[in-house]
Amino acid sequence: MADISTTLKLYLKKFIKLRQGVTKYGKAPHKPVLLLTLIDRFEKGEFSENRIYITPELVGLFKETFSLLARTAHKSEFSLPFYHLSGEGFWAVKTKSGATLNLHIKSINTLDEVVDYAYFTDDLYLLLINKESRNILKTALLDHYFSDTKTEYLKVKQGCYIQNLQSYLLNESTVEYRIDPTETDEEEQYIRSGLFKKLVPQVYNHTCSISGMRLVSSHGFSMIDACHIVPFSLSKDDKITNGLALCPNLHRAFDRGLITVDVNLKVLVSDTIAEDISNNYALQHLKGRPLSLPFGAKHYPAVANLAWHRDQIFKG
């Protein structure tokens, strides 16, 4: 117990002496916000090992925590503290093979491409998985950096940002969250894209809507893709109604206009392709097959989006 107490005192000192960038708005709040975001994940039991992966949910919670605690004009930028926290001596970032992490990486998409995961020192990790020591560290961060906003922060049920965003993408009614797709920043687009990739297979029960293939590994990996009907680059639409769950080969065929879906929600196959129809996987075998739809009409692919794909992409 004495060793734990000594270690806790060490990290309490480190937590209240974080090196913060000085800007025209004052000291940057990003590092303590990231630590509080991670502590929230520990409280919910979401880290079963000392590996912190970049996920849409983590970035979304960071943005929510930032908006609740920071009252300066600083912009919520997840990449900044994720990199710069490594200078505090208790946080390290492991990059993917051959990748280099440097302070010039300010894009969340680039950061996600470069980083494998981050981790705490072993002794700090032990403190964070312990409820009592974790609460002490959390209180110290709130008292030292956010004394004016901590009360409101503690009253708010965190996770609303992600919950409301999911409701929006799922085409469900939501009161708390409104979004104009033309005004989203890069981090929000990253979050929404990640949720789209997760939610589309979910509403289709991880089943390809054309072939009926369903495959989920024991490791949690799915072989079903979330396919945009109208490309996001053109539509900025990542609601569930602009998506289809497709296996990888049919995803490619759909994107290249070799297949589409007609007004009766049946598969059309392009006449411009040449293939061996004796092969069980020939696209011609899919012609006229009804689309497998998700549960609930609000999740069905939008008629206008399918019409656009037939008119603009399909090589009839």
N, C-alpha and C positions, 0 to 999 in steps of 0.2 A: 504493500500500500504506500509505503514511503517513496518507492521508486516512481509509482504512478503520480503521486503528488508532486514530486520534483519535476517530472516530465511535463505535467500539466502547467506548472508555474512557468516553465521554459516557453511553452507554446502560447500561453496567455501573454507573455511579454512580446513574443514575435507577432502575435495577432494585432496587438494595439500599436505596433511600430512598423506597420507595413509601409514600404516605400511607395508613395503615391505621386504620380505625375502632376506637376503644377501647371495649370492652364489659366487662361484669362477668366475662366469661370470658377477658379479655385482648385483645390486638390481633387484629383480624379477619384470617383467612388467605386471604380470598376472592380478592384481586387476584393474589398470586403463584400461587395455584392455577389461576386462569384463564390466566395467562401460560404456565404449564407445560403446561396442556392444549392451548393453541394451538401451542406448540413441538412437542408430540407429533404434532400434525396436519401441521406442516411437515416433521417427520422422515419421515413416511409419504408425503410428496409429495401431500397432498390439497388444497393451495391452489395453483392454477395462476395466480392473479392476486391482487392485494392487495384482496380482498373476502372478509370473513368473514361467512358467512350463519349464522343460527341454525337448527340442524337437531337432530333427536332424537339423532343420533350424537354431536354436539358436546356437548349437554347431558348425555348419558349418560356420556361420558368425563370431563366436569367432575365429576360426582357420584362417579365411581370414583376419580379423582385426589384429590378432597377426602377421601374416606374413608381413602385410603392414607396421606395426609400429615398431615392435621389431627388432633390428639389432644385438642383442647379440645371444649367442649360447643356450639360454634357449629353452626348448621344450614347445610347445603349449599344455598345460594341463588344460582343462576346469574345472576339479574337484577341483583343488587347490584353485582358487579364489572363486568358488561357496561356498566352505566351509569357507575359512578363512576371507572372507569379512564380515562375521557375527561378527567378532571382532571389527569392526569399529563403531558399535553402531547405524547404520542406515539400516541394512540388517538383515533379519532373515529367517531361513529355517524351514519349517513345514514338518516333516517326516510323512510317512504313519503309520497307526496304529501299535504300538508296535515296530517300527523300531528305531534304534539308529544311529545317525549321529556322526562320530568322525573323527579326523584328519588323521586316517589311511586309510580312503576311498580315494584311488587314481584311482580307476577304474571307468570309465564313466558308465559302465553297472551296477556296484554295486550302484553307486550314483543314477542312474535312478530308481533302484529297491527300494531304501530307501526313496527318497525324493518325497513328494507330490508336493510342490511348495515353492517358496521363495517370500518374499515381502519386500518392503521398509517401513520405518516409514511413517506415513500418511503425515507429512509436506513435506518430500522430494518427495513423490509421487506427491503431488500437484505442486511442482516445475517442475517435469519432464514432466507433461502433459501440462505445459504452454510453448509455443514455445520460448518466450523471455528468461525466466529463464533457460530453458533447453540449449539453445545456449550458454549462459554465462558459465554454468557448463561444457559444452563440450569443449569450447575454453580453459578454465582453465586447464582441463586435458591434452589437446594436447600441450599447451604451456609449462606446467610444466614437463611432462614426455616424450614427444616425439617431442621436438622442431626441431630435425633434419629430421624427417620423416613426419611431419604433412602435409606439402604442397603436397607431392606425394599422401598421403592418401586421402586428400580432393579432389584430381583430379580424383581418381579412382571411378568408379561406383561400389559400393559394392553390393554383391549378386551374382557376377559372379561365385564364387566358387560353390554355390548350383546350379545355372542355368546350368553350364557346367557339373556338376556331374549328374544332371537329364538328360541332353542330352545324356551323356554316357550310363546311365542305360536304357534309352529309345531306345538305338541303333540308335541314330541320330548322324549326323556328328557334330564334334566340333573341333575347331582349338585351343582354348585357354587351354584346359585341357586334359592331357594325364595321364593314370593311369595304373600301373602294379599291379594287384590284389595281388600278392605275397609280395608286399612291403608296404601294407597299415598298419597303426597303429590302435590301438584299437578304438580311437575316430573316425577315418575315417570309420572303419567298422560299428561302431554304427550309423553314419550318413547314410551310404549306406543302411544298414539294414532297418532303419526307412523310407528312401525314397522308397525302394522296397515295403514295406508294404503299402505305400500310393499310389504308382504309378500303381502297378498291378491292384488293384480294379478300379482305374480311367480309365485305357485304356479299361477295360472290362465293363465300365459304371456301376460299382458296381453291376454286375450281375454274378451269378455263371455260369461258362462256360459249365457246364454239366447239372445242373437242371433247369437253367433259372431263379432261384429265385433272386429277387432284393428287398432289404430292406435297406432303409436309414432312420434313425430316425430324428425327428425334432431337436435333440441335436447334429446331425452331426455324430452319430455313424453308422457304416456299419456292417452288419452281413456277409460280404464277406471277406474271408481271402486271403492273398497273399501266395500261396503255391509254394515252390521251386520244380522243377521237379527233378533235381539232387541236393541232399542236399548240402547246402552251406559249411558244414563241410568238404565235399569231393572236391567240385568243386571250392570253393571261387568265385562262379559266381552268382552275384546278378543283372545281367542285366535282363531286362524285358522279354527277350526271354527264360529265364530259370524259368519263372513263369506261373502259372495258377491262375485265380480267382475262388475260390471254397467256397461253404458254409462249415461251420465247420465239419459236419458229413462226407461230401465227401472229405474234406481235410484229415481227419483221414484215411478214406478208401484208398485214393491215397497213403498216406505215408506208409501204411501197406501192399500195394500191392494187395488190394482187387479189385481195378479198375485201368485201365490205358487207353491209347489212342493209336489206331493203326495207320498204315501208311496213312490211308485215313481220319485221324482225327475223328474217331468214337470210342465210348466208348467200351472197353472190360471189361467184368466182370469175376472174377475168378470162376472156377468150384469147388473150394475147400470149398466154404462157404455153410452153410445150413441156410436158412431163410424162413420165412413165405411169400410166394409170393402173398398171398391174401392181404398183407399189401401194401398200396399205396406207401410206402417209401422203399420198397424192392429194393435192388441194381439191381436185375435181370431186373427190368423194364427199366433200363437205357441202357441195352445192345444194341449196334448198334446206339445209339443216336449220331448225329453229334455234334461235339464240337462247341460251339458258340465262334467265333473269334473276337478279337478286330479290330477296324478300322485301316487299314494300315498294309500291309504285314510285315513291319519292326518290328511290335510288336508281330507277330505270334510266338507261341512256337517253339523253334528250333527243327528241325527234329532229329538231333543227340541226343539231350537231351531226347526226347520222346523215341527214340530207346533204350537208356541206361536204362530208367525206365522199359521198357518192358522186357529187358534182365536181369536186376539185381534186380528189386524189385517186379515185378508182379508175383503173384502166380498162374500161368496158370494151 
